[in-house]
Amino acid sequence: MAHRRCLHSALLHATALIYLKKSPPLTIVKALTPKPNPMITTSNLEPSWFTPWFYVRHFSSRKSDDSENEAEMEDSSDGEEESDEMASDMVRDYSPEEKEAEAAAIGYKVVGPLQRSDRVFKDYEPFFAVVQIGSHQFKVSNGDSIFTERLKFCEVNDKLILNKVLLLGSPTQTIIGRPILPDAAVHAVVEEHALDAKVIIFKKKRRKNYRRTKGHRQELTKLRITDIQGIEKPEIKTDGKPLKAAVKKPEKIAATA
């Protein structure tokens, strides 16, 4: 691009020098007063010292030159166009089918908002699962809370199903997916959308007087795991009798005569 601009500017300077060679010095031009020459007619309009500069300015301001300059600036504005496209993707409206497909690609499905009558939170159970959300994997159990990257199409208090389950485990068995388990699911609730701690990005080029400092805070979503499905859960047998507390018996000390 820089080479084309140099050629373009050199061409303009060359045309200006050609017109200057045909014109007299500036001192003579100032001394002489312009008088109409009957020998010059409208049909013979060659460049002379009577037509010094406006033709050159007209040549440099043609529409074709403007189009060439715009073509030269396209490569330099690629970064700005990409940022505009990213902003348009965040602003544009998604159809329900597109939302569902993109959420499934990330690894979750939105069930709906949490109602007051729902009793989704349960007691702790000795089971765990390994789920994949986006490009990250998490080992979760019932009642755990995890932070993931911002999930697009969900709001606070929405119920989610994490369907990319890679592994399930319990005290008696372990189920490994190839790569995922089709019949397994992990239920979660969105608790909040938050920002991570600020990260400072500092760039420096020595001996170039180049220093750039930039901060970034990653958007996060906090999920609360409510249930793990897809593995057999043994029933806990509870008798009607209350458990008795262990009572320590007093130790017998042998009496010495």
N, C-alpha and C positions, 0 to 999 in steps of 0.2 A: 504493500500500500504506500509506504513512504517513497519507494522508487518511482511509482506512478505520479505521486504528487510533485516530486522533483522534476520529472520530465515535463509535467504540465506547466510548472512555473518557468522552466527554461524556455519552453516554447513561447510563452507570453513575452519574456524578455527579448527573445530573438526577433519577434515581430516588431516590437517597439524600436529595436536598434535599426531594423530595415527602414522604418519610416524616418528615423532621425538622420540616416545617411542621405536621404533625398532632401532634407530640409536644411536651410542655412543656419549659422550659429544664432544663439539667442540675442546677442547684441545687435546683430543686423535686423533681426525681426522686430526688436523694440524701436529701432531707429526709423524703420520704414513704416509708412501708414498704409493700411490695406486699401487698394484702389481696384475698382472693377476692371477686369481685363477682357476686352471684347474678343480676344482669341480663344478664351475658354468658354465652351458651351456646355449645356447640360448633358449632352451625349458623351463628352470626354471628361469624366470625373475620375481621374487617376489620383493616387495619393500625392499630395504636394504640401508645401508649408502653409497653404491656406486651410488644409484639412488635417490638423496635426493629431489630435488625441481622441476625439469622441468615437472615431471608428475603432480604435484599439479597445476602448472601454466597452463599446458595443460587442466587440469580438469576445472579450473576456466575460461578458455577462449574458451569453446566450443560454437558452433553455437546455441545449444539449450538454453544455458544461455543468449546469446545475444538476442534471441527471447523473453525470459522471461522478460528481462530488458526492451525491447521495449514495451511489453504488460503492464508493470508496469507504464511506462511513458505516456501511452495514456490518462489516466484520468487527469494528470497534464497539458497536452497540449490541453485540450478541449477549453479553452478560446482562444488560438491562432488559432485553427481551425475555430472557429466561426468568428473571425475577418477576417481571410482569405476568408471565404465564403461571408461575407458582402462586402469585396473589390471586389471579383469576380462578385457579383451581380451588383455592380456599373459599372464594366468594360464590362460585357458581352453585346452582341448585342441583341436587342429585335426586333422581327418581328413587322410589322405594326399592326397585329391583337392583339399581346400582349400589345403593347403600348396603343392601343385604349381601351382594356379591363381594364388595370390598371388605366388609366386616368379616365375612367367611375367609377371605384370603389372609387377613391378619390373624384370625383364630378365635373369634367370638361371635356370639349372636345375641341381639337385644330381645329380651322377652317382653318387657314392659315395665312400667313404674311400680315401685313397691307400695303396697296398700297397707293401711293400718291393721287390717285383720290378718295379714300374712304373718306366719310364725316361721320364718326361714332360719333363724339362728338356733343352733342346737348345741348340746353339750359336746365336749371334746371326745373324739373317737380315735383309736390308735391306728389310723390309716393315713397314707400319704399318696400323693400323685405328682408326677412331673408333667407340667403343661408348657406349651409353647405359645407365646403371644408376640407376634411380629417376628423378630430375629432373636428374641431372648427366651430362655427357659427358666422355669421356677419350680422349686420343690415346695409343695404346699400341703397343709393339713387343714382339718376343719377348725375354723376360728382364726386362721392366720390372716394377716394383712400384707399386701405387696404393693409396690409402686412400679407401674409400667409407664411407657411413653404414652403421651396423650392419645386417648381413644376418641375418634372423631364423632361418631354418631350415637353417643350416649350422654346422658345427663346424670346429675347427682340423684341417688335413690333409684336408679334403674337396675333391674335384674338382668344378669348376663349368664350365658352358658359358654364356658370355655371348652370347645370341642376338639382341640388339638392336644389330646392326652397321649403322652409318649410312654408312660410307665405307671403302674399301680402297685402298691405294696401294702401288706398287712403283716401281723405277727405270724401268720401261717402260710402265706403264699405271696408270690410276686408275679405280675403279668407284664410282659414286655411287648410293646407294639412294633410293627414292621411297616412303616415307621410309627404309625399312630394306631390307637385302639378305636375301632369304629363304634363300639357299643358303650364306651366310657364317656363320662361328662363330668365337669366340675362346675358347680353353681357358685356365683359370686354376686356381690352387690357393690355398686359404685358409691363410695363414701364421699370423695371430693376430687376436684381438679386443683392442682397446686403447681408451684414453681420450685425447681430444685435450687440448691445453693449456687451463687454466681461463680462462674469460671472465667478467669482472666486469660485472654489470649494476647501474648506480646510477641511482636516480630521486630527484628533488628537486622540491619545489614551494616557491618562495620565499614568505616571509612566512606560511607555513602550518605551520612546524615539522614538515615531512614529508620524511623521508629513508629510503630503502630501499636496501639493498645485498644483492645476491644473486649467487651464483656458479654457473656451469654448465660441465660437461665433456661434450662430445659423444662418444657411443660410436661407434667406428670399426671397420672390418674391413680388414685388409691382405690384398691379393690379389697373387699372383705370376703374370704372364702366361707361359704355356708354349708356346702354339702359335696360329697364325692360319691359318684355313682359308677357302677360297672364292676364292682368286686363284691364277693359274698361277705356279709357282715354277720358273724356269729351272734346269736342272741345271748344276752347276759342273764344268767339265771339268778333270780333274787328270791330268797325264801321269805316267808312272812315273819319269821323270827328275827328280831333285831340282833345285830352282831354284838357279842359281848367283848368288852375291853379286856385285854390280857392283864392278869393280876400276877405280880411277882410274888413268889413264895419266899418267906424268910428262910435264909440259909441256916442250917443247923451247925452250931459250933461245938466241936467235941470238947467235953470238959476234961481237963487234965487233973489227975489226982495230985 
